[in-house]
């Protein structure tokens, strides 16, 4: 009976809840990417802001979008570090507990 519970625990922890953890992390990561607006800024890198087609307007829009895209990408990566850290901690938690129990016994 205990063997069935142990097998069901591993299936539940890694497969059922693992899928929801990974999808939640991906959803939060895409939310941060959408808030920072990095993809449209880099896609329109050479399109002038406010339809200002002068040389100065093109240069200013290029610089603004380049800085916005670079800083947004850096923030996007920094926001991903805690999210992936939480997921790694979630997946390692049962293994660490069993390892500590084995060492204790």
C-alpha positions in Angstrom: 0.0 0.0 0.0 2.8 2.5 0.8 4.4 1.6 -2.5 1.3 2.7 -4.4 1.3 6.0 -2.5 5.0 6.6 -3.2 4.6 6.0 -6.9 1.5 8.2 -7.0 3.3 10.9 -5.2 6.2 11.0 -7.7 3.7 11.0 -10.6 1.7 13.8 -9.0 4.7 15.9 -8.0 6.7 15.7 -11.2 4.1 15.2 -13.9 0.8 16.8 -12.8 2.1 19.7 -10.7 5.3 20.0 -12.7 3.3 20.8 -15.8 1.4 23.5 -14.0 4.6 24.9 -12.5 6.3 25.1 -15.9 3.2 26.5 -17.7 2.9 29.1 -14.9 6.6 30.1 -15.2 6.2 30.4 -19.0 3.0 32.5 -18.6 4.8 34.9 -16.2 7.8 35.1 -18.5 5.6 35.9 -21.5 3.8 38.5 -19.4 7.1 40.2 -18.5 8.1 40.1 -22.2 4.7 41.7 -23.2 5.0 44.4 -20.5 8.5 45.4 -21.6 7.4 45.5 -25.2 10.7 44.3 -26.5 9.6 42.4 -29.6 7.7 45.2 -31.2 10.6 47.6 -30.5 13.1 45.4 -32.1 10.8 44.5 -35.0 10.3 48.3 -35.8 13.9 49.2 -35.1 14.4 51.1 -38.4 10.8 52.6 -38.5 10.8 56.3 -37.4 8.8 57.3 -34.4 5.8 59.5 -34.9 6.3 59.4 -38.7 9.3 61.7 -38.5 11.2 60.7 -41.6 13.9 63.3 -41.3 17.5 62.1 -40.7 17.4 63.3 -37.1 14.0 61.6 -36.4 15.3 58.3 -37.8 18.5 58.5 -35.7 16.6 59.3 -32.5 14.0 56.6 -33.1 16.8 54.1 -33.8 18.7 55.0 -30.6 15.5 55.0 -28.4 14.3 51.6 -29.7 17.8 50.1 -29.5 18.2 51.2 -25.9 14.6 50.1 -25.1 15.1 46.7 -26.7 18.5 46.1 -25.0 17.4 47.2 -21.5 14.1 45.3 -21.8 15.9 42.2 -22.8 18.2 42.5 -19.8 15.3 43.0 -17.5 13.5 40.1 -19.2 16.5 37.8 -18.5 16.8 39.1 -14.9 13.1 38.4 -14.3 13.6 34.9 -15.5 16.3 34.0 -13.0 14.0 33.9 -9.9 11.3 32.1 -11.9 13.6 29.4 -13.0 15.2 29.2 -9.6 11.8 28.6 -8.0 11.1 25.8 -10.6 14.5 24.1 -9.9 13.8 24.3 -6.2 10.4 22.8 -6.7 11.8 19.9 -8.7 14.7 19.3 -6.4 12.8 19.4 -3.1 11.6 15.8 -2.9 15.1 14.5 -3.9 16.8 16.6 -1.3 14.4 15.5 1.4 14.9 11.8 0.6 18.6 12.3 0.4 18.6 13.9 3.9 16.5 11.1 5.3 18.8 8.5 3.9 21.8 10.3 5.4 20.0 10.7 8.7 19.1 7.0 8.9 
